[in-house]
Amino acid sequence: MISEWVRCPVCGNKTRLQIRKDTELKNFPLYCPKCRQESLIEAKDFQVTVIKRFETKKQS
């Protein structure tokens, strides 16, 4: 089965999540370790749709 990496909608880098063609996600909180942003996404048939982006607070 073929799978693809989910890319961050903010910076475009690969996240730690892979999806397959038959994967369906609804209201999934996707976190990007590179830019440290969190987005709420939906995915179906390798199409990822951003519902909402969250600003994550930087730790000092």
N, C-alpha and C positions, 0 to 999 in steps of 0.2 A: 504494500500500500504506500502510495506517495504521500509525503507530508511536507509542509512548508513552515518556516519560522515566521512567527508573527512579528512584524516590525512596529517600532514605536511611532505613533502618529505625530509626535513632537519633533524628534531628532532623526527618525528614519533608520535607526540601528536595530539589529536583531535583539529581541528580548529572550527570555529563557523559556519561552512557550512555543511549542510546535502544534499545528493543527493538521488534521487530515481532511479530505474532501467531504466526508460524512460528519464532520464535527459541527455542532451547533452550540454557540455560546450566546447567552442573554444576560445583560447587566453584569458583565464580567469585569472586575477591577484589574486592569493590566498595569503592572509596574515596570518601569524601565530602569535598570541599574546604572545605565550610563548617564542619563540626564536627570535621574531621580524624580521623574514626573509620573503621576498616576492618572490613568484615563479609564473611563467606563466605556466598554466596547460591546458590540454584538458581532458575531461571525457566523457565516453560513456559506458553503460552497467556495471557500477561500476568499470570500469578500468580507473585509473587516470594516465596520462602520463605527465611528466615534459618536458616543451619545453625549459625553461630558468630560471635560478635562479638569483635573484638580491641581491646585498649587500645593506642593509639599513644602513644609517648613524646613529650612536649613538648620541643622544642629550646630550650635556654637561651642 
